[in-house]
Amino acid sequence: MHIPDGLLSMPVIVVTYAIMIAVVAYSAKKLKNLPENKIPLLGLFAAGIFAAQMVNFPIIGGVSGHLLGATLVAILLGPYAAVLIMTAVLIIQTLLFGDGGITALGANILNMGILGAFLGYTVYTKLKGINEIVAIGVASWLSVFLAAVLAAIEIGISKSLPFGKVLTLMASYHAIIGIGEAILTIIIVQAVRAKLPEIGGVPA
């Protein structure tokens, strides 16, 4: 889902960068009064998400997926913390490993970090009163599926590839990848809460 250089038009690059910078700055402002004892959690989760994303699981036809983690972190630490963590992870992946282009960094952070953090957190909070497991699963699945759709739209608007074909491929594959995301998120959230019951309290 990492968009490489060369696929996005200049208007799309400018708009996605502007949105990304504004949301990241606002998220940082919301967390400026974060208790000192909570700060290490940000580094811990950033390292955990980075490591988890290095493990790919096979889907079909040679396609593989990996954990995104934005909704996972948002559920445990809140959406603002999730945005900052995902931004740090995606920047490192882009600069050190070439996962996604520098010109597409704004779009990649918007799609995989910001959308997953806020959409996933909102869906989770709306559904958790019905069933906690279902809420986590639906929220994390949607974060992957809609991130793929948004990426396809950005590429389509840029007219670098046929929109219909890109949307069909991205949506179909990530609908399946999202199932893996949902399962992993449910398992990890439950495990972290069992080991770190004090994890609450980060501004949401």
Contact map, one row per residue, 1 for C-alpha under 8 A:
111000000000000000000000000000000000000000000000000000000000000000000000000000000000000000000000000000000001000000000000000000000000000000000000000100100000000000000000000000000000000000000000000000000000
111100000000000000000000000000000000000000000000000000000000000000000000000000000000000000000000001110000001000000000000000000000000000000000000000000000000000000000000000000000000000000000000000000000000
111110100000000000000000000000000000000000000000000000000000000000000000000000000000000000000000000110011011000000000000000000000000000000000000000000100000000000000000000000000000000000000000000000000000
011111100000000000000000000000000000000000000000000000000000000000000000000000000000000000000000001111110000000000000000000000000000000000000000000000000000000000000000000000000000000000000000000000000000
001111110000000000000000000000000000000000000000000000000000000000000000000000000000000000000000000111110000000000000000000000000000000000000000000000000000000000000000000000000000000000000000000000000000
000111111000000000000000000000000000000000000000000000000000000000000000000000000000000000000000000000100000000000000000000000000000000000000000000000000000000000000000000000000000000000000000000000000000
001111111000000000000000000000000000000000000000000000000000000000000000000000000000000000000000000000000000000000000000000000000000000000000000000000000010010110000000000000000000000000000000000000000000
000011111101100000000000000000000000000000000000000000000000000000000000000000000000000000000000000000110000000000000000000000000000000000000000000000000110010100000000000000000000000000000000000000000000
000001111111100000000000000000000000000000000000000000000000000000000000000000000000000000000000000000000000000000000000000000000000000000000000000000000000111100000000000000000000000000000000000000000000
000000011111110000000000000000000000000000000000000000000000000000000000000000000000000000000000000000000000000000000000000000000000000000000000000000000000000000000000000000000000000000000000000000000000
000000001111111000000000000000000000000000000000000000000000000000000000000000000000000000000000000000000000000000000000000000000000000000000000000000000000000000000000000000000000000000000000000000000000
000000011111111100000000000000000000000000000000000000000000000000000000000000000000000000000000000000000000000000000000000000000000000000000000000000000100110000000000000000000000000000000000000000000000
000000011111111110000000000000000000000000000000000000000000000000000000000000000000000000000000000000110110000000000000000000000000000000000000000000000000000000000000000000000000000000000000000000000000
000000000111111111000000000000000000000000000000000000000000000000000000000000000000000000000000000000000000000000000000000000000000000000000000000000000000000000000000000000000000000000000000000000000000
000000000011111111100000000000000000000000000000000000000000000000000000000000000000000000000000000000000000000000000000000000000000000000000000000000000000000000000000000000000000000000000000000000000000
000000000001111111110000000000000000000000000000000000000000000000000000000000000000000000000000000000000110010000000000000000000000000000000000000000000000000000000000000000000000000000000000000000000000
000000000000111111111000000000000000000000000000000000000000000000000000000000000000000000000000000000001110000000000000000000000000000000000000000000000000000000000000000000000000000000000000000000000000
000000000000011111111100000000000000000000000000000000000000000000000000000000000000000000000000000000000100000000000000000000000000000000000000000000000000000000000000000000000000000000000000000000000000
000000000000001111111110000000000000000000000000000000000000000000000000000000000000000000000000000000000100010000000000000000000000000000000000000000000000000000000000000000000000000000000000000000000000
000000000000000111111111000000000000000000000000000000000000000000000000000000000000000000000000000000000110110001000000000000000000000000000000000000000000000000000000000000000000000000000000000000000000
000000000000000011111111100000000000000000000000000000000000000000000000000000000000000000000000000000000100000000000000000000000000000000000000000000000000000000000000000000000000000000000000000000000000
000000000000000001111111110000000000000000000000000000000000000000000000000000000000000000000000000000000000000000000000000000000000000000000000000000000000000000000000000000000000000000000000000000000000
000000000000000000111111111000000000000000000000000000000000000000000000000000000000000000000000000000000000000001000000000000000000000000000000000000000000000000000000000000000000000000000000000000000000
000000000000000000011111111100000000000000000000000000000000000000000000000000000011001000000000000000000000000000000000000000000000000000000000000000000000000000000000000000000000000000000000000000000000
000000000000000000001111111110000000000000000000000000000000000000000000000000000000000000000000000000000000000000000000000000000000000000000000000000000000000000000000000000000000000000000000000000000000
000000000000000000000111111111000000000000000000000000000000000000000000000000000000000000000000000000000000000000000000000000000000000000000000000000000000000000000000000000000000000000000000000000000000
000000000000000000000011111111100000000000000000000000000000000000000000000000011011000000000000000000000000000000000000000000000000000000000000000000000000000000000000000000000000000000000000000000000000
000000000000000000000001111111110000000000000000000000000000000000000000000000010001000000000000000000000000000000000000000000000000000000000000000000000000000000000000000000000000000000000000000000000000
000000000000000000000000111111110000000000000000000000000000000000000000000000000000000000000000000000000000000000000000000000000000000000000000000000000000000000000000000000000000000000000000000000000000
000000000000000000000000011111111000000000000000000000000000000000000000000000010000000000000000000000000000000000000000000000000000000000000000000000000000000000000000000000000000000000000000000000000010
000000000000000000000000001111111100000000000000000000000000000000000000000000011000000000000000000000000000000000000000000000000000000000000000000000000000000000000000000000000000000000000000000000000010
000000000000000000000000000111111100000000000000000000000000000000000000000000000000000000000000000000000000000000000000000000000000000000000000000000000000000000000000000000000000000000000000000000000000
000000000000000000000000000001111110000000000000000000000000000000000000000000000000000000000000000000000000000000000000000000000000000000000000000000000000000000000000000000000000000000000000000000000000
000000000000000000000000000000111111011000000000000000000000000000000000000000000000000000000000000000000000000000000000000000000000000000000000000000000000000000000000000000000000000000000000000000000110
000000000000000000000000000000001111111000000000000000000000000000000000000000000000000000000000000000000000000000000000000000000000000000000000000000000000000000000000000000000000000000000000000000000000
000000000000000000000000000000000111111100000000000000000000000000000000000000000000000000000000000000000000000000000000000000000000000000000000000000000000000000000000000000000000000000000000000000000000
000000000000000000000000000000000011111100000000000000000000000000000000000000000000000000000000000000000000000000000000000000000000000000000000000000000000000000000000000000000000000000000000000000000000
000000000000000000000000000000000111111111000000000000000000000000000000000000000000000000000000000000000000000000000000000000000000000000000000000000000000000000000000000000000000000000000000000000000100
000000000000000000000000000000000111111111100000000000000000000000000000000000000000000000000000000000000000000000000000000000000000000000000000000000000000000000000000000000000000000000000000000000000000
000000000000000000000000000000000001111111110000000000000000000000000000000000000000000000000000000000000000000000000000000000000000000000000000000000000000000000000000000000000000000000000000000000000000
000000000000000000000000000000000000011111111000000000000000000000000000000000000000000000000000000000000000000000000000000000000000000000000000000000000000000000000000000000000000000000000000000000000000
000000000000000000000000000000000000011111111100000000000000000000000000000000001000100000000000000000000000000000000000000000000000000000000000000000000000000000000000000000000000000000000000000000000000
000000000000000000000000000000000000001111111110000000000000000000000000000000000000100000000000000000000000000000000000000000000000000000000000000000000000000000000000000000000000000000000000000000000000
000000000000000000000000000000000000000111111111000000000000000000000000000000000000000000000000000000000000000000000000000000000000000000000000000000000000000000000000000000000000000000000000000000000000
000000000000000000000000000000000000000011111111100000000000000000000000100000000000100000000000000000000000000000000000000000000000000000000000000000000000000000000000000000000000000000000000000000000000
000000000000000000000000000000000000000001111111110000000000000000000000000000000000110110000000000000000000000000000000000000000000000000000000000000000000000000000000000000000000000000000000000000000000
000000000000000000000000000000000000000000111111111000000000000000000000000000000000000000000000000000000000000000000000000000000000000000000000000000000000000000000000000000000000000000000000000000000000
000000000000000000000000000000000000000000011111111100000000000000000000000000000000000000000000000000000000000000000000000000000000000000000000000000000000000000000000000000000000000000000000000000000000
000000000000000000000000000000000000000000001111111110000000000000111000000000000000000010000000000000000000000000000000000000000000000000000000000000000000000000000000000000000000000000000000000000000000
000000000000000000000000000000000000000000000111111111000000000000000000000000000000000010000000000000000000000000000000000000000000000000000000000000000000000000000000000000000000000000000000000000000000
000000000000000000000000000000000000000000000011111111100000000000000000000000000000000000000000000000000000000000000000000000000000000000000000000000000000000000000000000000000000000000000000000000000000
000000000000000000000000000000000000000000000001111111100000000001100000000000000000000000000000000000000000000000000000000000000000000000000000000000000000000000000000000000000000000000000000000000000000
000000000000000000000000000000000000000000000000111111110000000001110000000000000000000000000000000000000000000000000000000000000000000000000000000000000000000000000000000000000000000000000000000000000000
000000000000000000000000000000000000000000000000011111110000000001000000000000000000000000000000000000000000000000000000000000000000000000000000000000000000000000000000000000000000000000000000000000000000
000000000000000000000000000000000000000000000000001111111000000001100000000000000000000000000000000000000000000000000000000000000000000000000000000000000000000000000000000000000000000000000000000000000000
000000000000000000000000000000000000000000000000000011111100000111100000000000000000000000000000000000000000000000000000000000000000000000000000000000000000000000000000000000000000000000000000000000000000
000000000000000000000000000000000000000000000000000000111110000111000000000000000000000000000000000000000000000000000000000000000000000000000000000000000000000000000000000000000000000000000000000000000000
000000000000000000000000000000000000000000000000000000011111011110000000000000000000000000000000000000000000000000000000000000000000000000000000000000000000000000000000000000000000000000000000000000000000
000000000000000000000000000000000000000000000000000000001111111110000000000000000000000000000000000000000000000000000000000000000000000000000000000000000000000000000000000000011000000000000000000000000000
000000000000000000000000000000000000000000000000000000000111111100000000000000000000000000000000000000000000000000000000000000000000000000000000000000000000000000000000000000000000000000000000000000000000
000000000000000000000000000000000000000000000000000000000011111000000000000000000000000000000000000000000000000000000000000000000000000000000000000000000000000000000000000000000000000000000000000000000000
000000000000000000000000000000000000000000000000000000000111111100000000000000000000000000000000000000000000000000000000000000000000000000000000000000000000000000000000000000000000000000000000000000000000
000000000000000000000000000000000000000000000000000000000111111110000000000000000000000000000000000000000000000000000000000000000000000000000000000000000000000000000000000010000000000000000000000000000000
000000000000000000000000000000000000000000000000000000011111011111000000000000000000000000000000000000000000000000000000000000000000000000000000000000000000000000000000000000001000000000000000000000000000
000000000000000000000000000000000000000000000000000000011110001111100000000000000000000000000000000000000000000000000000000000000000000000000000000000000000000000000000000000001001000000000000000000000000
000000000000000000000000000000000000000000000000000111111000000111110000000000000000000000000000000000000000000000000000000000000000000000000000000000000000000000000000000000001001100000000000000000000000
000000000000000000000000000000000000000000000000100110110000000011111000000000000000000000000000000000000000000000000000000000000000000000000000000000000000000000000000000000000001100100000000000000000000
000000000000000000000000000000000000000000000000100010000000000001111100000000000000000000000000000000000000000100000000000000000000000000000001000000000000000000000000000000000000100000000000000000000000
000000000000000000000000000000000000000000000000100000000000000000111111100000000000010000000000000000000000000000000000000000000000000000000000000000000000000000000000000000000000100010000000000000000000
000000000000000000000000000000000000000000000000000000000000000000011111110000000110010000000000000000000000000111011001000000000000000000000010000000000000000000000000000000000000000000000000000000000000
000000000000000000000000000000000000000000000000000000000000000000001111111000100100000000000000000000000000000000011111100000000000000000110010000000000000000000000000000000000000000000000000000000000000
000000000000000000000000000000000000000000000000000000000000000000001111111100000000000000000000000000000000000000000000000000000000000000010000000000000000000000000000000000000000000010011000000000000000
000000000000000000000000000000000000000000001000000000000000000000001111111111101100000000000000000000000000000000001000000000000000000000000000000000000000000000000000000000000000000000000000000000000000
000000000000000000000000000000000000000000000000000000000000000000000111111111111100000000000000000000000000000000001101100000000000000000000000000000000000000000000000000000000000000000000000000000000000
000000000000000000000000000000000000000000000000000000000000000000000011111111100000000000000000000000000000000000000001100100000000000100000000000000000000000000000000000000000000000000001000000000000000
000000000000000000000000000000000000000000000000000000000000000000000001111111000000000000000000000000000000000000000000000000000000000000000000000000000000000000000000000000000000000000001000000000110000
000000000000000000000000000000000000000000000000000000000000000000000000111111101100000000000000000000000000000000000000000000000000000000000000000000000000000000000000000000000000000000000000000000111111
000000000000000000000000000000000000000000000000000000000000000000000000111111111100000000000000000000000000000000001000100000000000000000000000000000000000000000000000000000000000000000000000000000000111
000000000000000000000000000000000000000000000000000000000000000000000010111011111110000000000000000000000000000000001100100000000000000000000000000000000000000000000000000000000000000000000000000000000001
000000000000000000000000001101100000000000000000000000000000000000000000010001111111000000000000000000000000000000001000000000000000000000000000000000000000000000000000000000000000000000000000000000000011
000000000000000000000000001000100000000001000000000000000000000000000000110011111111100000000000000000000000000000000000000000000000000000000000000000000000000000000000000000000000000000000000000000000111
000000000000000000000000000000000000000000000000000000000000000000000110110011111111110000000000000000000000000011001000000000000000000000000000000000000000000000000000000000000000000000000000000000000000
000000000000000000000001001000000000000000000000000000000000000000000100000000111111111000000000000000000000000011001000000000000000000000000000000000000000000000000000000000000000000000000000000000000000
000000000000000000000001001100000000000000000000000000000000000000000000000000011111111100000000000000000000000000000000000000000000000000000000000000000000000000000000000000000000000000000000000000000000
000000000000000000000000000000000000000001101100000000000000000000000000000000001111111110000000000000000000000000000000000000000000000000000000000000000000000000000000000000000000000000000000000000000000
000000000000000000000000000000000000000000000100000000000000000000001100000000000111111111000000000000000000100110000000000000000000000000000000000000000000000000000000000000000000000000000000000000000000
000000000000000000000001000000000000000000000000000000000000000000000000000000000011111111100000000000000000100010000000000000000000000000000000000000000000000000000000000000000000000000000000000000000000
000000000000000000000000000000000000000000000100000000000000000000000000000000000001111111110000000000000000000000000000000000000000000000000000000000000000000000000000000000000000000000000000000000000000
000000000000000000000000000000000000000000000100110000000000000000000000000000000000111111111000000000000000000000000000000000000000000000000000000000000000000000000000000000000000000000000000000000000000
000000000000000000000000000000000000000000000000000000000000000000000000000000000000011111111100000000001001100000000000000000000000000000000000000000000000000000000000000000000000000000000000000000000000
000000000000000000000000000000000000000000000000000000000000000000000000000000000000001111111110000000001000000000000000000000000000000000000000000000000000000000000000000000000000000000000000000000000000
000000000000000000000000000000000000000000000000000000000000000000000000000000000000000111111111100000000000000000000000000000000000000000000000000000000000000000000000000000000000000000000000000000000000
000000000000000000000000000000000000000000000000000000000000000000000000000000000000000011111111111100000000000000000000000000000000000000000000000000000000000000000000000000000000000000000000000000000000
000000000000000000000000000000000000000000000000000000000000000000000000000000000000000001111111111111001000000000000000000000000000000000000000000000000000000000000000000000000000000000000000000000000000
000000000000000000000000000000000000000000000000000000000000000000000000000000000000000000111111111001000000000000000000000000000000000000000000000000000000000000000000000000000000000000000000000000000000
000000000000000000000000000000000000000000000000000000000000000000000000000000000000000000011111110000000000000000000000000000000000000000000000000000000000000000000000000000000000000000000000000000000000
000000000000000000000000000000000000000000000000000000000000000000000000000000000000000000011111111000000000000000000000000000000000000000000000000000000000000000000000000000000000000000000000000000000000
000000000000000000000000000000000000000000000000000000000000000000000000000000000000000000001111111110000000000000000000000000000000000000000000000000000000000000000000000000000000000000000000000000000000
010100000000000000000000000000000000000000000000000000000000000000000000000000000000000000001110111110000000000000000000000000000000000000000000000000000000000000000000000000000000000000000000000000000000
011110000000000000000000000000000000000000000000000000000000000000000000000000000000000000001100011111011001000000000000000000000000000000000000000000000000000000000000000000000000000000000000000000000000
011110000000000000000000000000000000000000000000000000000000000000000000000000000000000000000100011111111000000000000000000000000000000000000000000000000000000000000000000000000000000000000000000000000000
000110000000000000000000000000000000000000000000000000000000000000000000000000000000000000000110000111111000000000000000000000000000000000000000000000000000000000000000000000000000000000000000000000000000
000111010000100000000000000000000000000000000000000000000000000000000000000000000000000000000000000011111100000000000000000000000000000000000000000000000000000000000000000000000000000000000000000000000000
001110010000100000000000000000000000000000000000000000000000000000000000000000000000000000000000000111111111000000000000000000000000000000000000000000000000000000000000000000000000000000000000000000000000
001000000000000010000000000000000000000000000000000000000000000000000000000000000000000001100100000111111111100000000000000000000000000000000000000000000000000000000000000000000000000000000000000000000000
000000000000100111111000000000000000000000000000000000000000000000000000000000000000000000000000000000111111110000000000000000000000000000000000000000000000000000000000000000000000000000000000000000000000
001000000000100110010000000000000000000000000000000000000000000000000000000000000000000000000000000000011111111000000000000000000000000000000000000000100100000000000000000000000000000000000000000000000000
111000000000000000000000000000000000000000000000000000000000000000000000000000000000000001000000000100011111111110000000000000000000000000000000000000100000000000000000000000000000000000000000000000000000
000000000000000000010000000000000000000000000000000000000000000000000000000000000000011001000000000000001111111111000000000000000000000000000000000000000000000000000000000000000000000000000000000000000000
000000000000000100110000000000000000000000000000000000000000000000000000000000000000000000000000000000000111111111100000000000000000000000000000000000000000000000000000000000000000000000000000000000000000
000000000000000000000000000000000000000000000000000000000000000000000000000000000000000000000000000000000011111111110000000000000000000000000000001101100000000000000000000000000000000000000000000000000000
000000000000000000000000000000000000000000000000000000000000000000010100000000000000010000000000000000000001111111110000000000000000000000000011001000000000000000000000000000000000000000000000000000000000
000000000000000000000000000000000000000000000000000000000000000000000100000000000110011000000000000000000001111111111000000000000000000000000000000000000000000000000000000000000000000000000000000000000000
000000000000000000010010000000000000000000000000000000000000000000000100000000000110000000000000000000000000111111111100000000000000000000000000000000000000000000000000000000000000000000000000000000000000
000000000000000000000000000000000000000000000000000000000000000000000000000000000000000000000000000000000000011111111111000000000000000000000010001000000000000000000000000000000000000000000000000000000000
000000000000000000000000000000000000000000000000000000000000000000000110000000000000000000000000000000000000001111111111100000000000000000010011001000000000000000000000000000000000000000000000000000000000
000000000000000000000000000000000000000000000000000000000000000000000110110001110110000000000000000000000000000011111111100000000000000000000010000000000000000000000000000000000000000000000000000000000000
000000000000000000000000000000000000000000000000000000000000000000000010010000100000000000000000000000000000000001111111110000000000000000000000000000000000000000000000000000000000000000000000000000000000
000000000000000000000000000000000000000000000000000000000000000000000010000000000000000000000000000000000000000000111111111000000000000000100010000000000000000000000000000000000000000000000000000000000000
000000000000000000000000000000000000000000000000000000000000000000000110011000000000000000000000000000000000000000111111111100000000000000110110000000000000000000000000000000000000000000000000000000000000
000000000000000000000000000000000000000000000000000000000000000000000010011001100000000000000000000000000000000000011111111110000000000000100000000000000000000000000000000000000000000000000000000000000000
000000000000000000000000000000000000000000000000000000000000000000000000000000000000000000000000000000000000000000000111111111000000000000000000000000000000000000000000000000000000000000000000000000000000
000000000000000000000000000000000000000000000000000000000000000000000000000000000000000000000000000000000000000000000011111111100000001001100000000000000000000000000000000000000000000000000000000000000000
000000000000000000000000000000000000000000000000000000000000000000000000001000000000000000000000000000000000000000000001111111110000001101100000000000000000000000000000000000000000000000000000000000000000
000000000000000000000000000000000000000000000000000000000000000000000000000000000000000000000000000000000000000000000000111111111000001000000000000000000000000000000000000000000000000000000000000000000000
000000000000000000000000000000000000000000000000000000000000000000000000000000000000000000000000000000000000000000000000011111111000001000000000000000000000000000000000000000000000000000000000000000000000
000000000000000000000000000000000000000000000000000000000000000000000000000000000000000000000000000000000000000000000000001111111111011000000000000000000000000000000000000000000000000000000000000000000000
000000000000000000000000000000000000000000000000000000000000000000000000000000000000000000000000000000000000000000000000000111111111111100000000000000000000000000000000000000000000000000000000000000000000
000000000000000000000000000000000000000000000000000000000000000000000000000000000000000000000000000000000000000000000000000011111111000000000000000000000000000000000000000000000000000000000000000000000000
000000000000000000000000000000000000000000000000000000000000000000000000000000000000000000000000000000000000000000000000000000111111001000000000000000000000000000000000000000000000000000000000000000000000
000000000000000000000000000000000000000000000000000000000000000000000000000000000000000000000000000000000000000000000000000000111111111000000000000000000000000000000000000000000000000000000000000000000000
000000000000000000000000000000000000000000000000000000000000000000000000000000000000000000000000000000000000000000000000000000111111111100000000000000000000000000000000000000000000000000000000000000000000
000000000000000000000000000000000000000000000000000000000000000000000000000000000000000000000000000000000000000000000000000000010011111110000000000000000000000000000000000000000000000001000000000000000000
000000000000000000000000000000000000000000000000000000000000000000000000000000000000000000000000000000000000000000000000000000110011111111000000000000000000000000000000000000000000000000000000000000000000
000000000000000000000000000000000000000000000000000000000000000000000000000000000000000000000000000000000000000000000000001111110111111111100000000000000000000000000000000000000000000000000000000000000000
000000000000000000000000000000000000000000000000000000000000000000000000001000000000000000000000000000000000000000000000000100010001111111110000000000000000000000000000000000000000010011000000000000000000
000000000000000000000000000000000000000000000000000000000000000000000000000000000000000000000000000000000000000000000000000000000000111111111000000000000000000000000000000000000000011011000000000000000000
000000000000000000000000000000000000000000000000000000000000000000000000000000000000000000000000000000000000000000000000001100000000011111111100000000000000000000000000000000000000010000000000000000000000
000000000000000000000000000000000000000000000000000000000000000000000010000000000000000000000000000000000000000000000011101100000000001111111110000000000000000000000000000000000000010000000000000000000000
000000000000000000000000000000000000000000000000000000000000000000000011000000000000000000000000000000000000000000010001000000000000000111111111000000000000000000000000000000000100110010000000000000000000
000000000000000000000000000000000000000000000000000000000000000000000000000000000000000000000000000000000000000000000000000000000000000011111111100000000000000000000000000000100110110000000000000000000000
000000000000000000000000000000000000000000000000000000000000000000000000000000000000000000000000000000000000000000000001000000000000000001111111110000000000000000000000000000000100000000000000000000000000
000000000000000000000000000000000000000000000000000000000000000000000110000000000000000000000000000000000000000100111011000000000000000000111111111000000000000000000000000000000100000000000000000000000000
000000000000000000000000000000000000000000000000000000000000000000010000000000000000000000000000000000000000000100010000000000000000000000011111111100000000000000000000000001101100100000000000000000000000
000000000000000000000000000000000000000000000000000000000000000000000000000000000000000000000000000000000000000000000000000000000000000000001111111110000000000000000000001001100100000000000000000000000000
000000000000000000000000000000000000000000000000000000000000000000000000000000000000000000000000000000000000000000000000000000000000000000000111111111000000000000000000000000000000000000000000000000000000
000000000000000000000000000000000000000000000000000000000000000000000000000000000000000000000000000000000000001100110000000000000000000000000011111111100000000000000000000000000000000000000000000000000000
100000000000000000000000000000000000000000000000000000000000000000000000000000000000000000000000000000000000001000000000000000000000000000000001111111110000000000000000011001000000000000000000000000000000
000000000000000000000000000000000000000000000000000000000000000000000000000000000000000000000000000000000000000000000000000000000000000000000000111111111000000000000010011000000000000000000000000000000000
000000000000000000000000000000000000000000000000000000000000000000000000000000000000000000000000000000000000001000000000000000000000000000000000011111111100000000000000000000000000000000000000000000000000
101000000000000000000000000000000000000000000000000000000000000000000000000000000000000000000000000000000011001000000000000000000000000000000000001111111110000000000000000000000000000000000000000000000000
000000000000000000000000000000000000000000000000000000000000000000000000000000000000000000000000000000000000000000000000000000000000000000000000000111111111000000100110010000000000000000000000000000000000
000000000000000000000000000000000000000000000000000000000000000000000000000000000000000000000000000000000000000000000000000000000000000000000000000011111111100000100010000000000000000000000000000000000000
000000010001000000000000000000000000000000000000000000000000000000000000000000000000000000000000000000000010000000000000000000000000000000000000000001111111110000000000000000000000000000000000000000000000
000000110000000000000000000000000000000000000000000000000000000000000000000000000000000000000000000000000000000000000000000000000000000000000000000000111111111110100100000000000000000000000000000000000000
000000000000000000000000000000000000000000000000000000000000000000000000000000000000000000000000000000000000000000000000000000000000000000000000000000011111111111100100000000000000000000000000000000000000
000000001001000000000000000000000000000000000000000000000000000000000000000000000000000000000000000000000000000000000000000000000000000000000000000000001111111000100000000000000000000000000000000000000000
000000111001000000000000000000000000000000000000000000000000000000000000000000000000000000000000000000000000000000000000000000000000000000000000000000000111111110000000000000000000000000000000000000000000
000000001000000000000000000000000000000000000000000000000000000000000000000000000000000000000000000000000000000000000000000000000000000000000000000000000011111111100000000000000000000000000000000000000000
000000111000000000000000000000000000000000000000000000000000000000000000000000000000000000000000000000000000000000000000000000000000000000000000000000000011011111000000000000000000000000000000000000000000
000000100000000000000000000000000000000000000000000000000000000000000000000000000000000000000000000000000000000000000000000000000000000000000000000000000011011111100100000000000000000000000000000000000000
000000000000000000000000000000000000000000000000000000000000000000000000000000000000000000000000000000000000000000000000000000000000000000000000000000000001001111111100000000000000000000000000000000000000
000000000000000000000000000000000000000000000000000000000000000000000000000000000000000000000000000000000000000000000000000000000000000000000000000000011011101011111110000000000000000000000000000000000000
000000000000000000000000000000000000000000000000000000000000000000000000000000000000000000000000000000000000000000000000000000000000000000000000000000000000000001111111000000000000000000000000000000000000
000000000000000000000000000000000000000000000000000000000000000000000000000000000000000000000000000000000000000000000000000000000000000000000000000000000000000001111111100000000000000000000000000000000000
000000000000000000000000000000000000000000000000000000000000000000000000000000000000000000000000000000000000000000000000000000000000000000000000000000010011000011111111110000000000000000000000000000000000
000000000000000000000000000000000000000000000000000000000000000000000000000000000000000000000000000000000000000000000000000000000000000000000000000010011000000000111111111000000000000000000000000000000000
000000000000000000000000000000000000000000000000000000000000000000000000000000000000000000000000000000000000000000000000000000000000000000000000000000000000000000011111111100000000000000000000000000000000
000000000000000000000000000000000000000000000000000000000000000000000000000000000000000000000000000000000000000000000000000000000000000000000000000000000000000000001111111110000000000000000000000000000000
000000000000000000000000000000000000000000000000000000000000000000000000000000000000000000000000000000000000000000000000000000000000000000000000000110010000000000000111111111000000000000000000000000000000
000000000000000000000000000000000000000000000000000000000000000000000000000000000000000000000000000000000000000000000000000000000000000000000000100110000000000000000011111111100000000000000000000000000000
000000000000000000000000000000000000000000000000000000000000000000000000000000000000000000000000000000000000000000000000000000000000000000000000000000000000000000000001111111110000000000000000000000000000
000000000000000000000000000000000000000000000000000000000000001000000000000000000000000000000000000000000000000000000000000000000000000000000000000000000000000000000000111111111000000000000000000000000000
000000000000000000000000000000000000000000000000000000000000000000000000000000000000000000000000000000000000000000000000000000000000000000000001100100000000000000000000011111111100000000000000000000000000
000000000000000000000000000000000000000000000000000000000000000000000000000000000000000000000000000000000000000000000000000000000000000000001001100000000000000000000000001111111110000000000000000000000000
000000000000000000000000000000000000000000000000000000000010000000000000000000000000000000000000000000000000000000000000000000000000000000000000000000000000000000000000000111111111000000000000000000000000
000000000000000000000000000000000000000000000000000000000010000111000000000000000000000000000000000000000000000000000000000000000000000000000001000000000000000000000000000011111111100000000000000000000000
000000000000000000000000000000000000000000000000000000000000000000000000000000000000000000000000000000000000000000000000000000000000000000011111100000000000000000000000000001111111110000000000000000000000
000000000000000000000000000000000000000000000000000000000000000000000000000000000000000000000000000000000000000000000000000000000000000000001000000000000000000000000000000000111111111000000000000000000000
000000000000000000000000000000000000000000000000000000000000000011100000000000000000000000000000000000000000000000000000000000000000000000000000000000000000000000000000000000011111111100000000000000000000
000000000000000000000000000000000000000000000000000000000000000001111000000000000000000000000000000000000000000000000000000000000000000000011001000000000000000000000000000000001111111110000000000000000000
000000000000000000000000000000000000000000000000000000000000000000000000000000000000000000000000000000000000000000000000000000000000000111111000000000000000000000000000000000000111111111000000000000000000
000000000000000000000000000000000000000000000000000000000000000000000000000000000000000000000000000000000000000000000000000000000000000010000000000000000000000000000000000000000011111111100000000000000000
000000000000000000000000000000000000000000000000000000000000000000100000000000000000000000000000000000000000000000000000000000000000000000000000000000000000000000000000000000000001111111110000000000000000
000000000000000000000000000000000000000000000000000000000000000000001001000000000000000000000000000000000000000000000000000000000000000110010000000000000000000000000000000000000000111111111000000000000000
000000000000000000000000000000000000000000000000000000000000000000000000000000000000000000000000000000000000000000000000000000000000100110000000000000000000000000000000000000000000011111111100000000000000
000000000000000000000000000000000000000000000000000000000000000000000000000000000000000000000000000000000000000000000000000000000000000000000000000000000000000000000000000000000000001111111110000000000000
000000000000000000000000000000000000000000000000000000000000000000000001000000000000000000000000000000000000000000000000000000000000000000000000000000000000000000000000000000000000000111111111000000000000
000000000000000000000000000000000000000000000000000000000000000000000001001100000000000000000000000000000000000000000000000000000000000000000000000000000000000000000000000000000000000011111111100000000000
000000000000000000000000000000000000000000000000000000000000000000000000000000000000000000000000000000000000000000000000000000000000000000000000000000000000000000000000000000000000000001111111110000000000
000000000000000000000000000000000000000000000000000000000000000000000000000000000000000000000000000000000000000000000000000000000000000000000000000000000000000000000000000000000000000000111111111000000000
000000000000000000000000000000000000000000000000000000000000000000000000000000000000000000000000000000000000000000000000000000000000000000000000000000000000000000000000000000000000000000011111111110000000
000000000000000000000000000000000000000000000000000000000000000000000000000000000000000000000000000000000000000000000000000000000000000000000000000000000000000000000000000000000000000000001111111110100000
000000000000000000000000000000000000000000000000000000000000000000000000000000000000000000000000000000000000000000000000000000000000000000000000000000000000000000000000000000000000000000000111111110000000
000000000000000000000000000000000000000000000000000000000000000000000000000000000000000000000000000000000000000000000000000000000000000000000000000000000000000000000000000000000000000000000011111110000000
000000000000000000000000000000000000000000000000000000000000000000000000000000000000000000000000000000000000000000000000000000000000000000000000000000000000000000000000000000000000000000000001111111100000
000000000000000000000000000000000000000000000000000000000000000000000000000000000000000000000000000000000000000000000000000000000000000000000000000000000000000000000000000000000000000000000001111111110000
000000000000000000000000000000000000000000000000000000000000000000000000000000000000000000000000000000000000000000000000000000000000000000000000000000000000000000000000000000000000000000000000000111111000
000000000000000000000000000000000000000000000000000000000000000000000000000110000000000000000000000000000000000000000000000000000000000000000000000000000000000000000000000000000000000000000000100111111100
000000000000000000000000000000000000000000000000000000000000000000000000000110000000000000000000000000000000000000000000000000000000000000000000000000000000000000000000000000000000000000000000000011111100
000000000000000000000000000000000000000000000000000000000000000000000000000010000000000000000000000000000000000000000000000000000000000000000000000000000000000000000000000000000000000000000000000001111110
000000000000000000000000000000000100010000000000000000000000000000000000000011001000000000000000000000000000000000000000000000000000000000000000000000000000000000000000000000000000000000000000000000111111
000000000000000000000000000001100100000000000000000000000000000000000000000011011000000000000000000000000000000000000000000000000000000000000000000000000000000000000000000000000000000000000000000000001111
000000000000000000000000000000000000000000000000000000000000000000000000000011111000000000000000000000000000000000000000000000000000000000000000000000000000000000000000000000000000000000000000000000000111
